[in-house]
Amino acid sequence: MKMKGELKIIAIVSMALVHQLYMCESRNSLHPLILIPGAGGNQLEARLTKDYKSSSLFCSRWNPIMKDSQGWFRLWFSPTVLLAPYTDCFARRMTLHYEKDLDDYRNEIGVQTRVNQFGSVQSLLYLDPNLKKITTYMAGLVNSLEAIGYVRDTTLFGAPYDFRYGLAPEGHPCEVGSKFLKDLKELVEKASNSNEGKSVILVTHSLGGLFALQFLNRNTPSWRRHFIKHLVTLSTPWGGSVEGMRTFASGNTLGVPLVNPLRVRTEQRSSESNLWLLPNPTIYKHNKPIVITQYSNYTVEEIPRFLKDIGFEEGVYPYESRILPLIEHYEAPGVDLTCVIGGGVKTPDTLLYGEKGFDEQPEMGYGDGDGTVNMVSLRALEKLWAEEKNQTLETIELPGVSHKSILDDREALDVIIREISRINSMASRLRPHTC
């Protein structure tokens, strides 16, 4: 009996050593990976200063209870947005303003915002950690990455950002967006240097893919070759979406229940990144109207007129001066790129407004896409870079997978993980590993 007990202990210890060796081998063969979320894909904190002037008596008397010692509270996501009086307070505090004299965007006066825990995946997992079931974002993807050996803050990192702000072309200031690109570059170099100099895999969702492409093209080819292994984009709207037109015209609840879209419309119009997500005339090459009203129709070439007619004339100048130059040409970065997209999901491609005009939600015509982004946008790079000799591009389409479910659908996650494992295995040659 004693002999059997000893053999059992030896077997258990041996199995533990084998598992430890396997995990050690796995960790050492992995390229560090950075997750870049999409719009609304990470927590955002705010603090109100003495300069803040509320839009109503109710909002002036309402202050978030859950604040830290310095007055910071979670602005996004907060369940208070679900209740009508609080929705107005939330929208005002989220609103941006374009200052033409500065040629840049700023927060509402008296509202300071920040993204905490940059470099960590923590604020990407759940938009509200107290409501994990209904605000899950990247938790499923992070768990799947950990299952193949990735370790948070060691080989797995996150790059949250203030998703309301966008980027601007050369010659235009962009304080918030430029700082994010600078911080991201430092994070890439830190992740590489702390992992034996291995190059980094960037994995993005939605808007994060647009930021990542700009990020790559704003760094030198030699830097890219040294520090970037691969870019994997999930559901990236390379050419914007028709859904973006609805956001500006009549507001968009983005699936959040109980919210009146008209209450958040002004705030959504103020977002610089939402202008970036309007349909790209270079990619939607047709004269078919995508917004139809009783008085006028609008094609993708007529977005400035559309913005004026919906009552958002102040958006025309930043759209023409800051957005169009960004989207007229997409330079191939020379970095291996895999686009994972959903398809076969009913996606708005025409908006039809009735007697009440833009103050009601439209009837919609549908086409192919992922439910949010049209297929022509998801697959745009295939045509744009068809003649590029120094750019590898693979597109993996997942039938029936939507824009958001690509992050939690089991089959979709399996495909994403297989692709990341393939990227790592291609780079892993027989070399000594140590823990």
C-alpha positions as a LaTeX table, in Angstrom:
\begin{tabular}{lrrr}
\hline
Residue & $x$ (\AA) & $y$ (\AA) & $z$ (\AA) \\
\hline
Met1 & 0.00 & 0.00 & 0.00 \\
Lys2 & 2.85 & 2.35 & 0.89 \\
Met3 & 4.53 & 1.67 & $-2.47$ \\
Lys4 & 1.30 & 2.46 & $-4.37$ \\
Gly5 & 0.87 & 5.72 & $-2.43$ \\
Glu6 & 4.43 & 6.77 & $-3.21$ \\
Leu7 & 3.96 & 5.92 & $-6.90$ \\
Lys8 & 0.77 & 7.97 & $-6.95$ \\
Ile9 & 2.55 & 10.97 & $-5.44$ \\
Ile10 & 5.42 & 10.60 & $-7.94$ \\
Ala11 & 2.89 & 10.45 & $-10.79$ \\
Ile12 & 1.10 & 13.59 & $-9.59$ \\
Val13 & 4.39 & 15.47 & $-9.17$ \\
Ser14 & 5.53 & 14.31 & $-12.60$ \\
Met15 & 2.29 & 15.49 & $-14.20$ \\
Ala16 & 2.64 & 18.86 & $-12.49$ \\
Leu17 & 6.22 & 19.20 & $-13.74$ \\
Val18 & 5.19 & 18.25 & $-17.27$ \\
His19 & 2.34 & 20.81 & $-17.16$ \\
Gln20 & 4.70 & 23.48 & $-15.83$ \\
Leu21 & 7.23 & 22.67 & $-18.54$ \\
Tyr22 & 4.48 & 22.82 & $-21.18$ \\
Met23 & 3.24 & 26.19 & $-19.94$ \\
Cys24 & 6.81 & 27.47 & $-19.72$ \\
Glu25 & 7.44 & 26.33 & $-23.29$ \\
Ser26 & 4.12 & 27.83 & $-24.39$ \\
Arg27 & 4.76 & 31.21 & $-22.76$ \\
Asn28 & 8.25 & 31.46 & $-24.18$ \\
Ser29 & 7.08 & 30.69 & $-27.71$ \\
Leu30 & 4.32 & 33.31 & $-27.67$ \\
His31 & 4.70 & 36.72 & $-29.20$ \\
Pro32 & 3.37 & 39.42 & $-26.87$ \\
Leu33 & $-0.13$ & 40.54 & $-27.81$ \\
Ile34 & $-1.92$ & 43.87 & $-27.41$ \\
Leu35 & $-5.71$ & 44.22 & $-27.58$ \\
Ile36 & $-7.15$ & 47.45 & $-28.99$ \\
Pro37 & $-10.92$ & 47.81 & $-28.43$ \\
Gly38 & $-13.58$ & 49.42 & $-30.58$ \\
Ala39 & $-15.81$ & 52.43 & $-29.89$ \\
Gly40 & $-17.31$ & 52.09 & $-26.43$ \\
Gly41 & $-15.13$ & 49.05 & $-25.78$ \\
Asn42 & $-13.41$ & 50.17 & $-22.59$ \\
Gln43 & $-14.31$ & 51.98 & $-19.40$ \\
Leu44 & $-14.01$ & 55.76 & $-19.35$ \\
Glu45 & $-13.77$ & 57.83 & $-16.15$ \\
Ala46 & $-14.71$ & 61.45 & $-15.51$ \\
Arg47 & $-14.34$ & 64.14 & $-12.87$ \\
Leu48 & $-16.35$ & 67.36 & $-12.59$ \\
Thr49 & $-14.52$ & 70.58 & $-11.71$ \\
Lys50 & $-15.86$ & 73.84 & $-10.31$ \\
Asp51 & $-16.18$ & 75.14 & $-13.89$ \\
Tyr52 & $-18.82$ & 72.55 & $-14.77$ \\
Lys53 & $-22.25$ & 74.06 & $-15.39$ \\
Ser54 & $-25.07$ & 71.58 & $-15.47$ \\
Ser55 & $-27.69$ & 71.57 & $-18.23$ \\
Ser56 & $-30.55$ & 71.29 & $-15.73$ \\
Leu57 & $-31.41$ & 71.67 & $-12.06$ \\
Phe58 & $-31.76$ & 67.91 & $-11.79$ \\
Cys59 & $-28.28$ & 67.27 & $-13.20$ \\
Ser60 & $-26.76$ & 69.98 & $-11.02$ \\
Arg61 & $-28.04$ & 68.17 & $-7.94$ \\
Trp62 & $-27.10$ & 64.71 & $-9.17$ \\
Asn63 & $-23.57$ & 63.54 & $-8.65$ \\
Pro64 & $-22.40$ & 59.94 & $-8.96$ \\
Ile65 & $-22.14$ & 58.16 & $-5.62$ \\
Met66 & $-19.29$ & 55.84 & $-6.61$ \\
Lys67 & $-16.36$ & 58.27 & $-6.69$ \\
Asp68 & $-12.80$ & 57.79 & $-5.55$ \\
Ser69 & $-11.00$ & 60.14 & $-3.19$ \\
Gln70 & $-10.07$ & 62.45 & $-6.08$ \\
Gly71 & $-13.59$ & 62.64 & $-7.48$ \\
Trp72 & $-13.21$ & 60.26 & $-10.41$ \\
Phe73 & $-16.23$ & 58.15 & $-11.35$ \\
Arg74 & $-17.07$ & 55.76 & $-14.19$ \\
Leu75 & $-18.68$ & 57.73 & $-16.99$ \\
Trp76 & $-18.83$ & 54.82 & $-19.44$ \\
Phe77 & $-20.49$ & 52.50 & $-18.89$ \\
Ser78 & $-22.91$ & 53.56 & $-16.17$ \\
Pro79 & $-26.38$ & 52.00 & $-15.79$ \\
Thr80 & $-27.76$ & 55.49 & $-15.02$ \\
Val81 & $-27.84$ & 56.10 & $-18.77$ \\
Leu82 & $-30.88$ & 53.77 & $-18.86$ \\
Leu83 & $-33.06$ & 56.20 & $-16.87$ \\
Ala84 & $-34.40$ & 59.21 & $-18.75$ \\
Pro85 & $-33.46$ & 62.05 & $-16.36$ \\
Tyr86 & $-29.96$ & 60.64 & $-15.93$ \\
Thr87 & $-29.56$ & 60.05 & $-19.69$ \\
Asp88 & $-29.47$ & 63.81 & $-20.26$ \\
Cys89 & $-26.79$ & 64.27 & $-17.57$ \\
Phe90 & $-24.74$ & 61.45 & $-19.07$ \\
Ala91 & $-25.04$ & 62.81 & $-22.61$ \\
Arg92 & $-23.95$ & 66.31 & $-21.58$ \\
Arg93 & $-20.88$ & 64.96 & $-19.78$ \\
Met94 & $-19.92$ & 62.80 & $-22.76$ \\
Thr95 & $-20.28$ & 65.60 & $-25.32$ \\
Leu96 & $-17.27$ & 66.89 & $-27.25$ \\
His97 & $-16.86$ & 70.32 & $-28.84$ \\
Tyr98 & $-14.89$ & 71.17 & $-31.96$ \\
Glu99 & $-13.02$ & 74.44 & $-31.48$ \\
Lys100 & $-12.40$ & 75.91 & $-34.93$ \\
Asp101 & $-9.80$ & 78.39 & $-33.62$ \\
Leu102 & $-7.79$ & 75.51 & $-32.13$ \\
Asp103 & $-8.73$ & 73.09 & $-34.92$ \\
Asp104 & $-9.20$ & 70.37 & $-32.31$ \\
Tyr105 & $-11.78$ & 68.76 & $-30.08$ \\
Arg106 & $-12.22$ & 69.23 & $-26.33$ \\
Asn107 & $-14.47$ & 68.01 & $-23.51$ \\
Glu108 & $-17.43$ & 69.90 & $-22.12$ \\
Ile109 & $-16.12$ & 72.72 & $-19.92$ \\
Gly110 & $-15.61$ & 71.46 & $-16.37$ \\
Val111 & $-15.50$ & 67.79 & $-17.39$ \\
Gln112 & $-12.19$ & 65.96 & $-17.15$ \\
Thr113 & $-11.93$ & 62.45 & $-18.55$ \\
Arg114 & $-9.33$ & 59.74 & $-18.39$ \\
Val115 & $-8.70$ & 56.13 & $-19.33$ \\
Asn116 & $-7.13$ & 54.32 & $-16.42$ \\
Gln117 & $-5.04$ & 51.14 & $-16.39$ \\
Phe118 & $-3.53$ & 51.72 & $-19.83$ \\
Gly119 & $-1.49$ & 48.66 & $-20.73$ \\
Ser120 & $-3.84$ & 46.33 & $-18.87$ \\
Val121 & $-6.81$ & 44.38 & $-20.27$ \\
Gln122 & $-8.80$ & 45.09 & $-17.10$ \\
Ser123 & $-11.07$ & 47.85 & $-18.45$ \\
Leu124 & $-11.71$ & 45.88 & $-21.67$ \\
Leu125 & $-13.22$ & 42.84 & $-19.96$ \\
Tyr126 & $-16.48$ & 44.39 & $-18.75$ \\
Leu127 & $-17.81$ & 47.90 & $-19.30$ \\
Asp128 & $-19.22$ & 47.75 & $-15.77$ \\
Pro129 & $-17.57$ & 45.15 & $-13.50$ \\
Asn130 & $-20.69$ & 45.21 & $-11.29$ \\
Leu131 & $-22.84$ & 44.11 & $-14.23$ \\
Lys132 & $-20.63$ & 41.50 & $-15.82$ \\
Lys133 & $-23.39$ & 39.50 & $-17.49$ \\
Ile134 & $-24.82$ & 42.40 & $-19.48$ \\
Thr135 & $-21.67$ & 44.45 & $-20.08$ \\
Thr136 & $-19.19$ & 41.74 & $-21.11$ \\
Tyr137 & $-16.87$ & 42.93 & $-23.86$ \\
Met138 & $-13.51$ & 41.19 & $-24.29$ \\
Ala139 & $-13.65$ & 38.80 & $-21.34$ \\
Gly140 & $-14.31$ & 35.79 & $-23.60$ \\
Leu141 & $-11.41$ & 36.63 & $-25.89$ \\
Val142 & $-9.06$ & 37.23 & $-22.97$ \\
Asn143 & $-10.04$ & 33.91 & $-21.37$ \\
Ser144 & $-9.42$ & 32.12 & $-24.66$ \\
Leu145 & $-5.99$ & 33.73 & $-25.00$ \\
Glu146 & $-5.10$ & 32.73 & $-21.45$ \\
Ala147 & $-6.08$ & 29.14 & $-22.28$ \\
Ile148 & $-3.25$ & 28.96 & $-24.84$ \\
Gly149 & $-0.69$ & 30.38 & $-22.43$ \\
Tyr150 & $-1.02$ & 34.16 & $-22.55$ \\
Val151 & $-0.50$ & 35.87 & $-19.19$ \\
Arg152 & $-1.93$ & 39.27 & $-18.33$ \\
Asp153 & 0.63 & 42.05 & $-17.97$ \\
Thr154 & 3.38 & 39.66 & $-19.08$ \\
Thr155 & 2.52 & 38.60 & $-22.62$ \\
Leu156 & $-1.02$ & 40.00 & $-22.84$ \\
Phe157 & $-1.73$ & 43.73 & $-22.74$ \\
Gly158 & $-4.56$ & 46.18 & $-23.44$ \\
Ala159 & $-4.64$ & 49.62 & $-25.05$ \\
Pro160 & $-7.86$ & 51.36 & $-23.93$ \\
Tyr161 & $-8.44$ & 54.89 & $-25.20$ \\
Asp162 & $-10.98$ & 57.72 & $-25.23$ \\
Phe163 & $-12.98$ & 56.38 & $-28.15$ \\
Arg164 & $-14.93$ & 59.64 & $-28.62$ \\
Tyr165 & $-11.86$ & 61.28 & $-30.12$ \\
Gly166 & $-10.42$ & 60.36 & $-33.50$ \\
Leu167 & $-7.26$ & 61.20 & $-35.40$ \\
Ala168 & $-6.44$ & 64.00 & $-37.82$ \\
Pro169 & $-4.33$ & 64.22 & $-40.98$ \\
Glu170 & $-0.94$ & 65.88 & $-41.14$ \\
Gly171 & $-1.07$ & 69.60 & $-40.43$ \\
His172 & $-4.00$ & 69.36 & $-38.00$ \\
Pro173 & $-3.62$ & 69.15 & $-34.22$ \\
Cys174 & $-5.11$ & 66.15 & $-32.45$ \\
Glu175 & $-4.05$ & 66.22 & $-28.81$ \\
Val176 & $-5.96$ & 63.23 & $-27.43$ \\
Gly177 & $-5.58$ & 60.93 & $-30.44$ \\
Ser178 & $-1.89$ & 61.72 & $-30.86$ \\
Lys179 & $-1.22$ & 60.98 & $-27.19$ \\
Phe180 & $-2.88$ & 57.58 & $-27.61$ \\
Leu181 & $-0.62$ & 56.74 & $-30.57$ \\
Lys182 & 2.42 & 57.80 & $-28.53$ \\
Asp183 & 1.33 & 55.69 & $-25.55$ \\
Leu184 & 0.62 & 52.74 & $-27.84$ \\
Lys185 & 4.09 & 52.95 & $-29.37$ \\
Glu186 & 5.68 & 52.93 & $-25.91$ \\
Leu187 & 3.52 & 49.95 & $-24.91$ \\
Val188 & 4.55 & 48.00 & $-28.04$ \\
Glu189 & 8.24 & 48.63 & $-27.32$ \\
Lys190 & 7.83 & 47.75 & $-23.64$ \\
Ala191 & 5.97 & 44.52 & $-24.47$ \\
Ser192 & 8.64 & 43.51 & $-26.97$ \\
Asn193 & 11.60 & 44.40 & $-24.76$ \\
Ser194 & 10.15 & 42.49 & $-21.80$ \\
Asn195 & 9.67 & 39.39 & $-23.98$ \\
Glu196 & 13.17 & 38.79 & $-25.30$ \\
Gly197 & 12.73 & 41.28 & $-28.11$ \\
Lys198 & 9.93 & 39.32 & $-29.79$ \\
Ser199 & 7.74 & 41.37 & $-32.10$ \\
Val200 & 4.16 & 42.15 & $-31.10$ \\
Ile201 & 0.80 & 40.91 & $-32.38$ \\
Leu202 & $-1.90$ & 43.60 & $-32.46$ \\
Val203 & $-5.50$ & 42.37 & $-32.18$ \\
Thr204 & $-8.21$ & 44.97 & $-32.69$ \\
His205 & $-11.99$ & 45.17 & $-32.72$ \\
Ser206 & $-14.04$ & 47.51 & $-34.92$ \\
Leu207 & $-12.82$ & 51.16 & $-34.67$ \\
Gly208 & $-9.60$ & 49.88 & $-33.10$ \\
Gly209 & $-8.58$ & 48.55 & $-36.52$ \\
Leu210 & $-8.74$ & 52.05 & $-38.04$ \\
Phe211 & $-6.54$ & 53.37 & $-35.23$ \\
Ala212 & $-4.11$ & 50.47 & $-35.68$ \\
Leu213 & $-3.68$ & 51.08 & $-39.42$ \\
Gln214 & $-3.02$ & 54.77 & $-38.82$ \\
Phe215 & $-0.64$ & 53.85 & $-36.01$ \\
Leu216 & 1.39 & 51.55 & $-38.27$ \\
Asn217 & 1.58 & 54.02 & $-41.12$ \\
Arg218 & 2.70 & 56.83 & $-38.81$ \\
Asn219 & 5.77 & 54.86 & $-37.78$ \\
Thr220 & 8.73 & 54.06 & $-39.98$ \\
Pro221 & 8.95 & 50.83 & $-42.00$ \\
Ser222 & 12.07 & 49.81 & $-40.06$ \\
Trp223 & 10.22 & 50.28 & $-36.74$ \\
Arg224 & 7.30 & 48.21 & $-38.02$ \\
Arg225 & 9.57 & 45.40 & $-39.18$ \\
His226 & 11.32 & 45.30 & $-35.83$ \\
Phe227 & 8.36 & 45.60 & $-33.45$ \\
Ile228 & 5.21 & 44.33 & $-35.21$ \\
Lys229 & 4.68 & 40.66 & $-36.02$ \\
His230 & 1.09 & 40.70 & $-37.26$ \\
Leu231 & $-2.13$ & 42.70 & $-37.22$ \\
Val232 & $-5.38$ & 40.81 & $-36.63$ \\
Thr233 & $-8.53$ & 42.92 & $-37.06$ \\
Leu234 & $-12.00$ & 41.83 & $-35.99$ \\
Ser235 & $-15.05$ & 43.45 & $-37.65$ \\
Thr236 & $-13.18$ & 46.57 & $-38.76$ \\
Pro237 & $-15.33$ & 49.08 & $-40.70$ \\
Trp238 & $-12.62$ & 50.11 & $-43.18$ \\
Gly239 & $-15.17$ & 52.15 & $-45.11$ \\
Gly240 & $-17.51$ & 53.16 & $-42.30$ \\
Ser241 & $-21.14$ & 52.03 & $-42.41$ \\
Val242 & $-24.63$ & 53.13 & $-43.38$ \\
Glu243 & $-25.52$ & 52.61 & $-39.72$ \\
Gly244 & $-23.30$ & 55.63 & $-39.05$ \\
Met245 & $-25.72$ & 57.80 & $-41.03$ \\
Arg246 & $-28.56$ & 56.71 & $-38.74$ \\
Thr247 & $-26.51$ & 57.66 & $-35.68$ \\
Phe248 & $-26.17$ & 61.23 & $-36.93$ \\
Ala249 & $-29.70$ & 61.54 & $-38.31$ \\
Ser250 & $-31.82$ & 60.16 & $-35.51$ \\
Gly251 & $-29.54$ & 58.77 & $-32.78$ \\
Asn252 & $-28.60$ & 55.19 & $-32.06$ \\
Thr253 & $-29.01$ & 53.31 & $-28.79$ \\
Leu254 & $-26.37$ & 50.75 & $-29.85$ \\
Gly255 & $-28.54$ & 48.04 & $-28.38$ \\
Val256 & $-28.79$ & 49.63 & $-24.91$ \\
Pro257 & $-32.39$ & 49.06 & $-23.76$ \\
Leu258 & $-34.86$ & 51.76 & $-22.59$ \\
Val259 & $-32.82$ & 54.67 & $-23.95$ \\
Asn260 & $-34.54$ & 57.18 & $-26.23$ \\
Pro261 & $-32.09$ & 57.63 & $-29.15$ \\
Leu262 & $-33.04$ & 61.30 & $-29.53$ \\
Arg263 & $-31.75$ & 61.98 & $-26.01$ \\
Val264 & $-28.23$ & 60.88 & $-26.98$ \\
Arg265 & $-28.25$ & 62.16 & $-30.57$ \\
Thr266 & $-26.52$ & 65.48 & $-29.87$ \\
Glu267 & $-23.78$ & 63.74 & $-27.88$ \\
Gln268 & $-23.28$ & 61.15 & $-30.61$ \\
Arg269 & $-23.03$ & 63.86 & $-33.28$ \\
Ser270 & $-20.33$ & 65.58 & $-31.25$ \\
Ser271 & $-18.05$ & 62.50 & $-31.30$ \\
Glu272 & $-15.09$ & 62.95 & $-33.63$ \\
Ser273 & $-14.75$ & 59.20 & $-34.13$ \\
Asn274 & $-18.39$ & 58.92 & $-35.27$ \\
Leu275 & $-17.58$ & 61.25 & $-38.18$ \\
Trp276 & $-14.77$ & 58.82 & $-39.04$ \\
Leu277 & $-17.32$ & 55.99 & $-39.18$ \\
Leu278 & $-19.57$ & 57.57 & $-41.81$ \\
Pro279 & $-19.59$ & 55.75 & $-45.18$ \\
Asn280 & $-16.37$ & 56.35 & $-47.11$ \\
Pro281 & $-17.07$ & 57.71 & $-50.63$ \\
Thr282 & $-13.90$ & 56.02 & $-51.90$ \\
Ile283 & $-15.26$ & 52.61 & $-50.90$ \\
Tyr284 & $-19.04$ & 52.97 & $-51.41$ \\
Lys285 & $-18.61$ & 53.71 & $-55.11$ \\
His286 & $-22.18$ & 54.03 & $-56.30$ \\
Asn287 & $-24.75$ & 56.76 & $-56.86$ \\
Lys288 & $-27.49$ & 54.88 & $-55.06$ \\
Pro289 & $-29.14$ & 56.98 & $-52.31$ \\
Ile290 & $-28.52$ & 55.56 & $-48.88$ \\
Val291 & $-30.75$ & 58.04 & $-47.02$ \\
Ile292 & $-34.19$ & 58.67 & $-48.51$ \\
Thr293 & $-36.65$ & 61.26 & $-47.18$ \\
Gln294 & $-39.87$ & 62.81 & $-48.48$ \\
Tyr295 & $-37.97$ & 65.91 & $-49.52$ \\
Ser296 & $-34.46$ & 64.82 & $-50.48$ \\
Asn297 & $-32.18$ & 61.83 & $-50.98$ \\
Tyr298 & $-28.49$ & 61.51 & $-50.07$ \\
Thr299 & $-25.65$ & 59.44 & $-51.52$ \\
Val300 & $-22.27$ & 58.90 & $-49.88$ \\
Glu301 & $-20.93$ & 61.77 & $-51.99$ \\
Glu302 & $-23.41$ & 64.13 & $-50.35$ \\
Ile303 & $-22.56$ & 63.68 & $-46.68$ \\
Pro304 & $-21.77$ & 67.41 & $-46.16$ \\
Arg305 & $-25.26$ & 68.33 & $-47.44$ \\
Phe306 & $-26.72$ & 65.55 & $-45.30$ \\
Leu307 & $-25.01$ & 66.94 & $-42.17$ \\
Lys308 & $-26.42$ & 70.41 & $-42.89$ \\
Asp309 & $-29.94$ & 69.14 & $-43.50$ \\
Ile310 & $-30.11$ & 67.12 & $-40.28$ \\
Gly311 & $-29.21$ & 70.30 & $-38.36$ \\
Phe312 & $-25.54$ & 69.55 & $-37.76$ \\
Glu313 & $-23.88$ & 72.13 & $-39.98$ \\
Glu314 & $-21.04$ & 72.55 & $-37.47$ \\
Gly315 & $-19.91$ & 69.04 & $-38.36$ \\
Val316 & $-19.26$ & 69.86 & $-42.02$ \\
Tyr317 & $-15.94$ & 71.67 & $-41.61$ \\
Pro318 & $-14.22$ & 69.03 & $-39.41$ \\
Tyr319 & $-15.61$ & 66.31 & $-41.69$ \\
Glu320 & $-14.17$ & 67.94 & $-44.81$ \\
Ser321 & $-10.88$ & 69.11 & $-43.29$ \\
Arg322 & $-10.04$ & 66.31 & $-40.83$ \\
Ile323 & $-11.92$ & 63.17 & $-41.90$ \\
Leu324 & $-11.92$ & 63.13 & $-45.71$ \\
Pro325 & $-8.11$ & 63.48 & $-45.99$ \\
Leu326 & $-7.76$ & 60.49 & $-43.62$ \\
Ile327 & $-10.00$ & 58.18 & $-45.63$ \\
Glu328 & $-9.20$ & 59.14 & $-49.23$ \\
His329 & $-6.24$ & 56.77 & $-49.33$ \\
Tyr330 & $-5.36$ & 53.77 & $-47.16$ \\
Glu331 & $-1.65$ & 53.11 & $-47.36$ \\
Ala332 & $-0.64$ & 49.45 & $-47.04$ \\
Pro333 & 1.65 & 49.15 & $-43.99$ \\
Gly334 & 3.65 & 46.14 & $-45.19$ \\
Val335 & 2.66 & 44.27 & $-42.01$ \\
Asp336 & 1.02 & 40.84 & $-42.28$ \\
Leu337 & $-2.71$ & 41.39 & $-41.83$ \\
Thr338 & $-5.61$ & 39.04 & $-41.12$ \\
Cys339 & $-9.16$ & 40.42 & $-41.22$ \\
Val340 & $-11.71$ & 38.28 & $-39.37$ \\
Ile341 & $-15.25$ & 39.35 & $-40.22$ \\
Gly342 & $-18.83$ & 38.25 & $-39.79$ \\
Gly343 & $-21.14$ & 37.85 & $-42.77$ \\
Gly344 & $-24.56$ & 36.77 & $-43.85$ \\
Val345 & $-26.22$ & 38.95 & $-41.22$ \\
Lys346 & $-28.97$ & 41.39 & $-42.23$ \\
Thr347 & $-27.29$ & 44.82 & $-42.28$ \\
Pro348 & $-28.84$ & 48.27 & $-42.96$ \\
Asp349 & $-27.86$ & 49.64 & $-46.37$ \\
Thr350 & $-30.71$ & 52.11 & $-46.95$ \\
Leu351 & $-32.50$ & 54.43 & $-44.49$ \\
Leu352 & $-36.04$ & 55.62 & $-45.27$ \\
Tyr353 & $-37.51$ & 58.51 & $-43.27$ \\
Gly354 & $-41.22$ & 59.38 & $-43.17$ \\
Glu355 & $-43.30$ & 62.45 & $-42.30$ \\
Lys356 & $-41.52$ & 63.21 & $-39.01$ \\
Gly357 & $-38.19$ & 63.33 & $-40.78$ \\
Phe358 & $-35.06$ & 62.70 & $-38.73$ \\
Asp359 & $-36.86$ & 62.87 & $-35.38$ \\
Glu360 & $-37.97$ & 59.27 & $-35.76$ \\
Gln361 & $-36.18$ & 56.03 & $-36.42$ \\
Pro362 & $-36.14$ & 55.08 & $-40.10$ \\
Glu363 & $-37.43$ & 52.08 & $-41.93$ \\
Met364 & $-34.46$ & 50.21 & $-43.32$ \\
Gly365 & $-33.48$ & 48.29 & $-46.39$ \\
Tyr366 & $-30.93$ & 45.55 & $-45.80$ \\
Gly367 & $-27.96$ & 43.94 & $-47.44$ \\
Asp368 & $-25.05$ & 41.71 & $-46.46$ \\
Gly369 & $-22.70$ & 42.45 & $-43.59$ \\
Asp370 & $-22.29$ & 41.73 & $-39.88$ \\
Gly371 & $-25.44$ & 43.49 & $-38.73$ \\
Thr372 & $-23.62$ & 46.78 & $-38.19$ \\
Val373 & $-20.99$ & 47.11 & $-40.94$ \\
Asn374 & $-21.75$ & 46.54 & $-44.62$ \\
Met375 & $-19.82$ & 43.84 & $-46.46$ \\
Val376 & $-18.32$ & 46.33 & $-48.93$ \\
Ser377 & $-16.69$ & 48.04 & $-45.95$ \\
Leu378 & $-15.55$ & 44.86 & $-44.18$ \\
Arg379 & $-13.83$ & 43.63 & $-47.36$ \\
Ala380 & $-12.64$ & 47.03 & $-48.61$ \\
Leu381 & $-8.91$ & 46.35 & $-48.28$ \\
Glu382 & $-9.10$ & 43.41 & $-50.69$ \\
Lys383 & $-9.88$ & 45.82 & $-53.53$ \\
Leu384 & $-7.83$ & 48.75 & $-52.31$ \\
Trp385 & $-4.66$ & 46.66 & $-51.97$ \\
Ala386 & $-5.23$ & 44.18 & $-54.80$ \\
Glu387 & $-2.09$ & 45.40 & $-56.61$ \\
Glu388 & 0.10 & 45.77 & $-53.51$ \\
Lys389 & 3.07 & 43.41 & $-53.85$ \\
Asn390 & 4.53 & 43.94 & $-50.38$ \\
Gln391 & 1.32 & 43.47 & $-48.42$ \\
Thr392 & $-0.07$ & 40.13 & $-47.28$ \\
Leu393 & $-3.79$ & 40.14 & $-46.51$ \\
Glu394 & $-6.07$ & 37.29 & $-45.55$ \\
Thr395 & $-9.80$ & 37.61 & $-44.89$ \\
Ile396 & $-11.65$ & 35.01 & $-42.83$ \\
Glu397 & $-15.44$ & 35.32 & $-43.04$ \\
Leu398 & $-17.59$ & 33.72 & $-40.35$ \\
Pro399 & $-21.17$ & 33.11 & $-41.55$ \\
Gly400 & $-23.87$ & 34.28 & $-39.15$ \\
Val401 & $-21.46$ & 36.04 & $-36.78$ \\
Ser402 & $-22.40$ & 39.62 & $-35.90$ \\
His403 & $-20.28$ & 42.68 & $-35.22$ \\
Lys404 & $-20.38$ & 42.22 & $-31.46$ \\
Ser405 & $-20.77$ & 38.43 & $-31.18$ \\
Ile406 & $-17.40$ & 37.93 & $-32.86$ \\
Leu407 & $-15.99$ & 38.54 & $-29.36$ \\
Asp408 & $-18.03$ & 35.90 & $-27.55$ \\
Asp409 & $-19.30$ & 33.38 & $-30.11$ \\
Arg410 & $-17.55$ & 30.08 & $-29.34$ \\
Glu411 & $-16.86$ & 29.16 & $-32.95$ \\
Ala412 & $-15.62$ & 32.67 & $-33.73$ \\
Leu413 & $-13.28$ & 32.61 & $-30.75$ \\
Asp414 & $-11.94$ & 29.23 & $-31.85$ \\
Val415 & $-11.12$ & 30.66 & $-35.29$ \\
Ile416 & $-9.43$ & 33.72 & $-33.78$ \\
Ile417 & $-7.36$ & 31.62 & $-31.39$ \\
Arg418 & $-6.34$ & 29.23 & $-34.19$ \\
Glu419 & $-5.15$ & 32.20 & $-36.24$ \\
Ile420 & $-3.14$ & 33.62 & $-33.34$ \\
Ser421 & $-1.68$ & 30.18 & $-32.63$ \\
Arg422 & $-0.75$ & 29.88 & $-36.32$ \\
Ile423 & 1.00 & 33.24 & $-36.23$ \\
Asn424 & 2.96 & 32.15 & $-33.16$ \\
Ser425 & 3.81 & 28.72 & $-34.57$ \\
Met426 & 5.13 & 30.25 & $-37.80$ \\
Ala427 & 7.53 & 32.34 & $-35.76$ \\
Ser428 & 8.45 & 29.58 & $-33.36$ \\
Arg429 & 11.56 & 27.78 & $-34.57$ \\
Leu430 & 13.52 & 25.30 & $-32.47$ \\
Arg431 & 15.23 & 27.50 & $-29.97$ \\
Pro432 & 16.06 & 27.14 & $-26.27$ \\
His433 & 13.41 & 28.26 & $-23.82$ \\
Thr434 & 13.81 & 29.09 & $-20.17$ \\
Cys435 & 11.29 & 29.99 & $-17.49$ \\
\hline
\end{tabular}
